[in-house]
Amino acid sequence: MLEDTHTRKSSNIFGFLLVKSYLCRENMNFEVMDEKELYLNFDEYIRQGEPAQRERADAWRVAIGLQAVDGLKTSEYLQATARRNIEGEITIDEARNLVNQYYISKTTHDADDADKEEADRVSGNIAKLLQTDAFTYSVAGFAAIHRAIFEGVFKHAGRFRDYDISKKEWVLRGDSVLYGRWQDLKMTIEYDLEQERLFDYTGLDKGQMIEHLASFVAGLWQIHPFGEGNTRTTAVFTIKYLRYLGFSVNNDLFERHSWYFRNALVRANYRNVVKGVERDPIFLIRFFRNLILGEANMLKNRYMMVNPPEDWKMPESTPEQVSEQVPEQVPEQVRDLFYTNNQLIVGLIKNIGNEKYSISQLMEKAGLKHRPNFIEYHLNPAIKEGYVRLLYPQSPRHPRQKYLLTVKGLALYNEIINQITIK
């Protein structure tokens, strides 16, 4: 079991030398990982692989990429093992066991072994979480994600901290976000989750939904309930929660821009009246718009620094949407996740609207009489693509089962209604 490395990392990451370190990262295009370091060609699997291979590759891509939020890199052994899992040679549990045995039996030790062991174990744990659909929306579920990610890595995996914390942030020039008091952690998380559960997305357009989701995620991260690993836990929770809302968001943004994601969370939660700095959610909103709408907003860490040097400020003439990647680097699945060209799904969304209906009621609204065809060509595709959900998902054959739109479906419905109104 690895010991908590928070103190060691803090001394390495923060301070005056971090600015120089960051400049090196920018010059080396750190945010788009060097192919020599990350020799796994995820895009190859995602474009050309079988569906199961694509899903496994997507999970590993996010799992490995998220280690950058703590300056960690995985070993070549982990990447070779991940490839075996992606190709279906071994299961995810077998892959994780191989990594664990590798470090148990390792006889030679390098200076960075502790960091690589953490990165390898955590990557395997995250990959397993992302390859499963299980998700519990609760305080216990949030803690369970941390426990699952850091099992065998931190002694405090899954346990809330019992002390207050502050963290020097490069993007804040050494200042810290004000994190939640340790006495209030459970109560604060319960409040945030309940407020989100009760939130009514009806009538919001896509932009408003994304702004709200960014605000919810930023608030949850600001609580910082664990001694370490909060950003990786928040990222995995976010991916699984967005899936729950109907969005399949396992793409390269969390891999290539994980450090940006963390800094955007910092800026969304930092306020200093004395220095004249207010919370600024725009950076996180841009990340989510890229993630969900497939936009190409510029994601540069240096533009987020408070009171940056003149040459680090975003040029006023820079367009809002500028891609930092050449076209061939953009995976095919990066698109507007609200969009569908399936007109049968669109028709079903229009029929459901803001209501709940049984299958027979939906067939009547659509003027259809053949139940098997309606389920196969209308209902099931809408559910599979995340536009429609069951009122009683745990009991598909519930006698009072009804169907309603997900948050994703509501957004598309609102867009359709707005277009009709404009016409």
LUMMARZA-482806 format. One record per residue (C-alpha): x, z, y; residue in one letter. Coordinates in steps of 0.02 Angstrom, whole numbers, plus 50000, padded with zeros to 5 digits. Layout:
N
+-------+-------+-------+------+
!    c1 !    c3 !    c2 ! type !
+-------+-------+-------+------+
!     X !     Z !     Y !    A !
...
+-------+-------+-------+------+
END
This chain:
423
+-------+-------+-------+------+
!    c1 !    c3 !    c2 ! type !
+-------+-------+-------+------+
! 50000 ! 50000 ! 50000 !    M !
! 50068 ! 49954 ! 50170 !    L !
! 50085 ! 50085 ! 50305 !    E !
! 49997 ! 50065 ! 50471 !    D !
! 50105 ! 49952 ! 50579 !    T !
! 50015 ! 49974 ! 50745 !    H !
! 50156 ! 50067 ! 50831 !    T !
! 50287 ! 49945 ! 50770 !    R !
! 50187 ! 49794 ! 50824 !    K !
! 50146 ! 49867 ! 50994 !    S !
! 50329 ! 49888 ! 51035 !    S !
! 50364 ! 49710 ! 50979 !    N !
! 50217 ! 49625 ! 51063 !    I !
! 50197 ! 49707 ! 51231 !    F !
! 50312 ! 49729 ! 51378 !    G !
! 50416 ! 49618 ! 51488 !    F !
! 50490 ! 49513 ! 51349 !    L !
! 50317 ! 49456 ! 51294 !    L !
! 50305 ! 49337 ! 51442 !    V !
! 50464 ! 49249 ! 51384 !    K !
! 50400 ! 49249 ! 51206 !    S !
! 50236 ! 49172 ! 51262 !    Y !
! 50325 ! 49034 ! 51357 !    L !
! 50418 ! 48989 ! 51198 !    C !
! 50254 ! 48985 ! 51104 !    R !
! 50176 ! 48870 ! 51232 !    E !
! 50325 ! 48753 ! 51231 !    N !
! 50321 ! 48746 ! 51041 !    M !
! 50133 ! 48715 ! 51043 !    N !
! 50108 ! 48880 ! 50950 !    F !
! 49919 ! 48867 ! 50957 !    E !
! 49924 ! 48711 ! 50847 !    V !
! 50026 ! 48773 ! 50700 !    M !
! 50187 ! 48685 ! 50656 !    D !
! 50160 ! 48577 ! 50501 !    E !
! 50327 ! 48636 ! 50433 !    K !
! 50264 ! 48815 ! 50435 !    E !
! 50088 ! 48777 ! 50378 !    L !
! 50117 ! 48642 ! 50249 !    Y !
! 49942 ! 48656 ! 50177 !    L !
! 49850 ! 48502 ! 50237 !    N !
! 49677 ! 48576 ! 50260 !    F !
! 49610 ! 48419 ! 50344 !    D !
! 49652 ! 48317 ! 50189 !    E !
! 49544 ! 48430 ! 50081 !    Y !
! 49405 ! 48442 ! 50209 !    I !
! 49395 ! 48253 ! 50233 !    R !
! 49426 ! 48192 ! 50057 !    Q !
! 49397 ! 48338 ! 49938 !    G !
! 49246 ! 48381 ! 49835 !    E !
! 49116 ! 48494 ! 49920 !    P !
! 49183 ! 48650 ! 49832 !    A !
! 49361 ! 48606 ! 49882 !    Q !
! 49307 ! 48581 ! 50063 !    R !
! 49225 ! 48751 ! 50067 !    E !
! 49376 ! 48838 ! 49992 !    R !
! 49496 ! 48746 ! 50108 !    A !
! 49391 ! 48794 ! 50259 !    D !
! 49393 ! 48977 ! 50207 !    A !
! 49582 ! 48979 ! 50183 !    W !
! 49610 ! 48886 ! 50347 !    R !
! 49519 ! 49022 ! 50444 !    V !
! 49595 ! 49163 ! 50341 !    A !
! 49774 ! 49106 ! 50370 !    I !
! 49747 ! 49057 ! 50551 !    G !
! 49674 ! 49226 ! 50599 !    L !
! 49839 ! 49312 ! 50560 !    Q !
! 49908 ! 49242 ! 50722 !    A !
! 49805 ! 49369 ! 50823 !    V !
! 49934 ! 49499 ! 50769 !    D !
! 50082 ! 49381 ! 50770 !    G !
! 50087 ! 49371 ! 50579 !    L !
! 50130 ! 49222 ! 50468 !    K !
! 50093 ! 49199 ! 50284 !    T !
! 50226 ! 49165 ! 50153 !    S !
! 50256 ! 49003 ! 50061 !    E !
! 50200 ! 49091 ! 49902 !    Y !
! 50030 ! 49131 ! 49978 !    L !
! 50006 ! 48952 ! 50034 !    Q !
! 50054 ! 48884 ! 49863 !    A !
! 49932 ! 49006 ! 49783 !    T !
! 49796 ! 48958 ! 49907 !    A !
! 49820 ! 48775 ! 49861 !    R !
! 49791 ! 48818 ! 49677 !    R !
! 49628 ! 48904 ! 49723 !    N !
! 49572 ! 48761 ! 49836 !    I !
! 49602 ! 48636 ! 49697 !    E !
! 49503 ! 48743 ! 49575 !    G !
! 49649 ! 48787 ! 49462 !    E !
! 49621 ! 48974 ! 49488 !    I !
! 49479 ! 49080 ! 49559 !    T !
! 49492 ! 49174 ! 49724 !    I !
! 49508 ! 49339 ! 49631 !    D !
! 49648 ! 49268 ! 49524 !    E !
! 49734 ! 49208 ! 49682 !    A !
! 49723 ! 49380 ! 49762 !    R !
! 49789 ! 49464 ! 49604 !    N !
! 49937 ! 49344 ! 49597 !    L !
! 49982 ! 49387 ! 49777 !    V !
! 49970 ! 49573 ! 49742 !    N !
! 50079 ! 49557 ! 49586 !    Q !
! 50204 ! 49452 ! 49682 !    Y !
! 50240 ! 49594 ! 49803 !    Y !
! 50238 ! 49727 ! 49668 !    I !
! 50369 ! 49635 ! 49565 !    S !
! 50472 ! 49567 ! 49711 !    K !
! 50653 ! 49625 ! 49690 !    T !
! 50734 ! 49553 ! 49846 !    T !
! 50670 ! 49606 ! 50016 !    H !
! 50683 ! 49521 ! 50185 !    D !
! 50662 ! 49599 ! 50357 !    A !
! 50490 ! 49522 ! 50381 !    D !
! 50422 ! 49564 ! 50208 !    D !
! 50302 ! 49699 ! 50273 !    A !
! 50224 ! 49578 ! 50396 !    D !
! 50211 ! 49438 ! 50268 !    K !
! 50136 ! 49555 ! 50139 !    E !
! 50002 ! 49609 ! 50263 !    E !
! 49967 ! 49428 ! 50312 !    A !
! 49959 ! 49370 ! 50131 !    D !
! 49848 ! 49510 ! 50068 !    R !
! 49732 ! 49501 ! 50217 !    V !
! 49720 ! 49310 ! 50206 !    S !
! 49668 ! 49323 ! 50024 !    G !
! 49538 ! 49455 ! 50066 !    N !
! 49466 ! 49353 ! 50210 !    I !
! 49462 ! 49195 ! 50105 !    A !
! 49359 ! 49288 ! 49975 !    K !
! 49238 ! 49353 ! 50107 !    L !
! 49214 ! 49179 ! 50178 !    L !
! 49185 ! 49103 ! 50006 !    Q !
! 49034 ! 49216 ! 49980 !    T !
! 48866 ! 49217 ! 50068 !    D !
! 48840 ! 49406 ! 50059 !    A !
! 48809 ! 49481 ! 50230 !    F !
! 48738 ! 49650 ! 50281 !    T !
! 48687 ! 49664 ! 50463 !    Y !
! 48716 ! 49849 ! 50494 !    S !
! 48848 ! 49976 ! 50546 !    V !
! 48890 ! 50002 ! 50363 !    A !
! 48901 ! 49813 ! 50339 !    G !
! 49020 ! 49797 ! 50486 !    F !
! 49131 ! 49936 ! 50416 !    A !
! 49122 ! 49854 ! 50244 !    A !
! 49196 ! 49694 ! 50316 !    I !
! 49345 ! 49791 ! 50383 !    H !
! 49363 ! 49879 ! 50215 !    R !
! 49357 ! 49715 ! 50120 !    A !
! 49484 ! 49632 ! 50236 !    I !
! 49612 ! 49773 ! 50235 !    F !
! 49589 ! 49841 ! 50060 !    E !
! 49762 ! 49881 ! 49993 !    G !
! 49839 ! 49858 ! 50165 !    V !
! 49783 ! 50003 ! 50275 !    F !
! 49745 ! 50179 ! 50217 !    K !
! 49606 ! 50185 ! 50346 !    H !
! 49521 ! 50023 ! 50287 !    A !
! 49336 ! 50034 ! 50326 !    G !
! 49350 ! 50200 ! 50420 !    R !
! 49314 ! 50222 ! 50604 !    F !
! 49454 ! 50293 ! 50709 !    R !
! 49448 ! 50477 ! 50758 !    D !
! 49552 ! 50458 ! 50916 !    Y !
! 49544 ! 50361 ! 51078 !    D !
! 49651 ! 50206 ! 51103 !    I !
! 49719 ! 50091 ! 51236 !    S !
! 49819 ! 49931 ! 51211 !    K !
! 49933 ! 49845 ! 51332 !    K !
! 49879 ! 49665 ! 51348 !    E !
! 49992 ! 49523 ! 51402 !    W !
! 49845 ! 49431 ! 51477 !    V !
! 49807 ! 49586 ! 51584 !    L !
! 49989 ! 49607 ! 51636 !    R !
! 50008 ! 49765 ! 51532 !    G !
! 49839 ! 49843 ! 51572 !    D !
! 49710 ! 49888 ! 51440 !    S !
! 49527 ! 49857 ! 51408 !    V !
! 49422 ! 50016 ! 51412 !    L !
! 49375 ! 50039 ! 51229 !    Y !
! 49236 ! 50148 ! 51158 !    G !
! 49259 ! 50336 ! 51141 !    R !
! 49291 ! 50384 ! 50962 !    W !
! 49148 ! 50512 ! 50964 !    Q !
! 49022 ! 50374 ! 51008 !    D !
! 49078 ! 50232 ! 50894 !    L !
! 48940 ! 50232 ! 50764 !    K !
! 48803 ! 50261 ! 50893 !    M !
! 48870 ! 50121 ! 51004 !    T !
! 48881 ! 49994 ! 50863 !    I !
! 48705 ! 50041 ! 50805 !    E !
! 48641 ! 50013 ! 50981 !    Y !
! 48724 ! 49843 ! 51000 !    D !
! 48664 ! 49782 ! 50830 !    L !
! 48487 ! 49842 ! 50862 !    E !
! 48481 ! 49759 ! 51034 !    Q !
! 48537 ! 49596 ! 50956 !    E !
! 48412 ! 49613 ! 50814 !    R !
! 48270 ! 49634 ! 50939 !    L !
! 48329 ! 49496 ! 51055 !    F !
! 48205 ! 49353 ! 51074 !    D !
! 48288 ! 49182 ! 51075 !    Y !
! 48122 ! 49095 ! 51107 !    T !
! 48130 ! 48977 ! 51255 !    G !
! 48320 ! 48979 ! 51274 !    L !
! 48414 ! 48815 ! 51281 !    D !
! 48577 ! 48787 ! 51189 !    K !
! 48687 ! 48842 ! 51333 !    G !
! 48590 ! 49004 ! 51359 !    Q !
! 48597 ! 49044 ! 51173 !    M !
! 48784 ! 49019 ! 51169 !    I !
! 48808 ! 49129 ! 51322 !    E !
! 48705 ! 49266 ! 51240 !    H !
! 48800 ! 49254 ! 51075 !    L !
! 48966 ! 49262 ! 51168 !    A !
! 48906 ! 49418 ! 51260 !    S !
! 48851 ! 49501 ! 51097 !    F !
! 49016 ! 49466 ! 51009 !    V !
! 49117 ! 49523 ! 51160 !    A !
! 49020 ! 49687 ! 51169 !    G !
! 49043 ! 49721 ! 50984 !    L !
! 49230 ! 49689 ! 50995 !    W !
! 49247 ! 49801 ! 51149 !    Q !
! 49193 ! 49952 ! 51046 !    I !
! 49352 ! 49930 ! 50942 !    H !
! 49299 ! 50055 ! 50807 !    P !
! 49453 ! 50037 ! 50697 !    F !
! 49632 ! 50088 ! 50725 !    G !
! 49689 ! 49910 ! 50689 !    E !
! 49617 ! 49745 ! 50633 !    G !
! 49470 ! 49740 ! 50754 !    N !
! 49489 ! 49558 ! 50806 !    T !
! 49504 ! 49493 ! 50629 !    R !
! 49353 ! 49597 ! 50579 !    T !
! 49253 ! 49535 ! 50728 !    T !
! 49299 ! 49354 ! 50690 !    A !
! 49241 ! 49367 ! 50508 !    V !
! 49082 ! 49458 ! 50561 !    F !
! 49050 ! 49322 ! 50691 !    T !
! 49071 ! 49181 ! 50565 !    I !
! 48955 ! 49265 ! 50440 !    K !
! 48827 ! 49311 ! 50574 !    Y !
! 48825 ! 49133 ! 50640 !    L !
! 48795 ! 49073 ! 50463 !    R !
! 48650 ! 49195 ! 50453 !    Y !
! 48580 ! 49116 ! 50612 !    L !
! 48594 ! 48943 ! 50534 !    G !
! 48764 ! 48885 ! 50596 !    F !
! 48903 ! 48834 ! 50476 !    S !
! 49055 ! 48864 ! 50585 !    V !
! 49204 ! 48868 ! 50468 !    N !
! 49310 ! 48746 ! 50565 !    N !
! 49485 ! 48740 ! 50636 !    D !
! 49451 ! 48836 ! 50798 !    L !
! 49479 ! 49007 ! 50721 !    F !
! 49636 ! 48939 ! 50641 !    E !
! 49713 ! 48847 ! 50788 !    R !
! 49650 ! 48957 ! 50928 !    H !
! 49640 ! 49133 ! 50855 !    S !
! 49753 ! 49204 ! 50990 !    W !
! 49647 ! 49121 ! 51124 !    Y !
! 49493 ! 49198 ! 51043 !    F !
! 49568 ! 49372 ! 51058 !    R !
! 49624 ! 49347 ! 51239 !    N !
! 49453 ! 49278 ! 51284 !    A !
! 49375 ! 49438 ! 51213 !    L !
! 49496 ! 49539 ! 51319 !    V !
! 49450 ! 49447 ! 51480 !    R !
! 49263 ! 49459 ! 51441 !    A !
! 49280 ! 49649 ! 51437 !    N !
! 49409 ! 49688 ! 51572 !    Y !
! 49359 ! 49752 ! 51742 !    R !
! 49472 ! 49831 ! 51873 !    N !
! 49392 ! 49863 ! 52041 !    V !
! 49556 ! 49917 ! 52121 !    V !
! 49640 ! 49753 ! 52073 !    K !
! 49484 ! 49652 ! 52115 !    G !
! 49463 ! 49589 ! 51937 !    V !
! 49289 ! 49569 ! 51862 !    E !
! 49237 ! 49533 ! 51683 !    R !
! 49250 ! 49347 ! 51652 !    D !
! 49157 ! 49280 ! 51499 !    P !
! 49187 ! 49096 ! 51538 !    I !
! 49339 ! 49084 ! 51423 !    F !
! 49243 ! 49151 ! 51275 !    L !
! 49094 ! 49041 ! 51316 !    I !
! 49208 ! 48888 ! 51314 !    R !
! 49271 ! 48939 ! 51142 !    F !
! 49093 ! 48955 ! 51076 !    F !
! 49039 ! 48791 ! 51155 !    R !
! 49182 ! 48705 ! 51065 !    N !
! 49136 ! 48797 ! 50905 !    L !
! 48949 ! 48762 ! 50906 !    I !
! 48924 ! 48611 ! 51020 !    L !
! 49081 ! 48518 ! 50969 !    G !
! 49142 ! 48509 ! 51148 !    E !
! 49326 ! 48494 ! 51194 !    A !
! 49346 ! 48624 ! 51330 !    N !
! 49528 ! 48662 ! 51366 !    M !
! 49583 ! 48821 ! 51278 !    L !
! 49745 ! 48879 ! 51359 !    K !
! 49800 ! 49061 ! 51351 !    N !
! 49900 ! 49057 ! 51512 !    R !
! 49745 ! 49012 ! 51613 !    Y !
! 49669 ! 49180 ! 51565 !    M !
! 49806 ! 49289 ! 51638 !    M !
! 49746 ! 49397 ! 51783 !    V !
! 49833 ! 49348 ! 51946 !    N !
! 49940 ! 49218 ! 51857 !    P !
! 50096 ! 49134 ! 51927 !    P !
! 50053 ! 48980 ! 52028 !    E !
! 50110 ! 48860 ! 51892 !    D !
! 50000 ! 48949 ! 51763 !    W !
! 49838 ! 48926 ! 51858 !    K !
! 49714 ! 48799 ! 51794 !    M !
! 49728 ! 48645 ! 51906 !    P !
! 49573 ! 48624 ! 52011 !    E !
! 49568 ! 48440 ! 51967 !    S !
! 49566 ! 48475 ! 51780 !    T !
! 49401 ! 48415 ! 51705 !    P !
! 49297 ! 48548 ! 51619 !    E !
! 49309 ! 48455 ! 51455 !    Q !
! 49484 ! 48398 ! 51409 !    V !
! 49543 ! 48390 ! 51229 !    S !
! 49714 ! 48459 ! 51187 !    E !
! 49712 ! 48369 ! 51020 !    Q !
! 49735 ! 48185 ! 50983 !    V !
! 49581 ! 48110 ! 50899 !    P !
! 49655 ! 48107 ! 50724 !    E !
! 49681 ! 48295 ! 50732 !    Q !
! 49497 ! 48331 ! 50760 !    V !
! 49408 ! 48362 ! 50593 !    P !
! 49253 ! 48260 ! 50560 !    E !
! 49139 ! 48412 ! 50553 !    Q !
! 49174 ! 48462 ! 50734 !    V !
! 49010 ! 48411 ! 50815 !    R !
! 48855 ! 48481 ! 50897 !    D !
! 48794 ! 48598 ! 50760 !    L !
! 48618 ! 48594 ! 50833 !    F !
! 48602 ! 48408 ! 50801 !    Y !
! 48522 ! 48321 ! 50652 !    T !
! 48480 ! 48138 ! 50624 !    N !
! 48357 ! 48184 ! 50486 !    N !
! 48189 ! 48143 ! 50564 !    Q !
! 48096 ! 48235 ! 50426 !    L !
! 48185 ! 48395 ! 50480 !    I !
! 48148 ! 48358 ! 50662 !    V !
! 47963 ! 48335 ! 50620 !    G !
! 47959 ! 48499 ! 50526 !    L !
! 48043 ! 48590 ! 50671 !    I !
! 47913 ! 48521 ! 50791 !    K !
! 47773 ! 48578 ! 50676 !    N !
! 47839 ! 48755 ! 50656 !    I !
! 47886 ! 48786 ! 50838 !    G !
! 47878 ! 48971 ! 50882 !    N !
! 47758 ! 49014 ! 50740 !    E !
! 47765 ! 49060 ! 50555 !    K !
! 47678 ! 48954 ! 50424 !    Y !
! 47652 ! 48947 ! 50236 !    S !
! 47694 ! 48789 ! 50140 !    I !
! 47511 ! 48738 ! 50130 !    S !
! 47490 ! 48761 ! 50318 !    Q !
! 47645 ! 48657 ! 50354 !    L !
! 47587 ! 48518 ! 50237 !    M !
! 47420 ! 48516 ! 50326 !    E !
! 47503 ! 48503 ! 50497 !    K !
! 47611 ! 48360 ! 50434 !    A !
! 47465 ! 48272 ! 50351 !    G !
! 47549 ! 48278 ! 50179 !    L !
! 47472 ! 48316 ! 50010 !    K !
! 47613 ! 48303 ! 49881 !    H !
! 47689 ! 48477 ! 49876 !    R !
! 47847 ! 48436 ! 49771 !    P !
! 47896 ! 48294 ! 49889 !    N !
! 47867 ! 48403 ! 50042 !    F !
! 47978 ! 48540 ! 49972 !    I !
! 48115 ! 48420 ! 49915 !    E !
! 48125 ! 48306 ! 50067 !    Y !
! 48063 ! 48413 ! 50212 !    H !
! 48076 ! 48600 ! 50181 !    L !
! 48231 ! 48620 ! 50072 !    N !
! 48344 ! 48510 ! 50181 !    P !
! 48288 ! 48605 ! 50337 !    A !
! 48330 ! 48770 ! 50253 !    I !
! 48495 ! 48707 ! 50184 !    K !
! 48551 ! 48643 ! 50355 !    E !
! 48505 ! 48808 ! 50439 !    G !
! 48353 ! 48759 ! 50542 !    Y !
! 48219 ! 48852 ! 50444 !    V !
! 48220 ! 49023 ! 50360 !    R !
! 48107 ! 49123 ! 50247 !    L !
! 48008 ! 49269 ! 50315 !    L !
! 48050 ! 49363 ! 50154 !    Y !
! 48221 ! 49293 ! 50104 !    P !
! 48249 ! 49423 ! 49968 !    Q !
! 48086 ! 49373 ! 49883 !    S !
! 48070 ! 49183 ! 49885 !    P !
! 47907 ! 49191 ! 49784 !    R !
! 47827 ! 49324 ! 49893 !    H !
! 47638 ! 49297 ! 49893 !    P !
! 47634 ! 49302 ! 50084 !    R !
! 47791 ! 49198 ! 50107 !    Q !
! 47802 ! 49102 ! 50269 !    K !
! 47932 ! 48993 ! 50355 !    Y !
! 47997 ! 49003 ! 50532 !    L !
! 48139 ! 48931 ! 50635 !    L !
! 48312 ! 49006 ! 50639 !    T !
! 48402 ! 49029 ! 50805 !    V !
! 48479 ! 48858 ! 50774 !    K !
! 48308 ! 48784 ! 50740 !    G !
! 48234 ! 48865 ! 50896 !    L !
! 48370 ! 48789 ! 51004 !    A !
! 48335 ! 48615 ! 50938 !    L !
! 48147 ! 48642 ! 50957 !    Y !
! 48170 ! 48697 ! 51138 !    N !
! 48276 ! 48543 ! 51172 !    E !
! 48144 ! 48429 ! 51096 !    I !
! 48006 ! 48511 ! 51200 !    I !
! 48110 ! 48497 ! 51359 !    N !
! 48141 ! 48313 ! 51327 !    Q !
! 47955 ! 48282 ! 51301 !    I !
! 47916 ! 48378 ! 51462 !    T !
! 48044 ! 48277 ! 51562 !    I !
! 47972 ! 48113 ! 51498 !    K !
+-------+-------+-------+------+
END
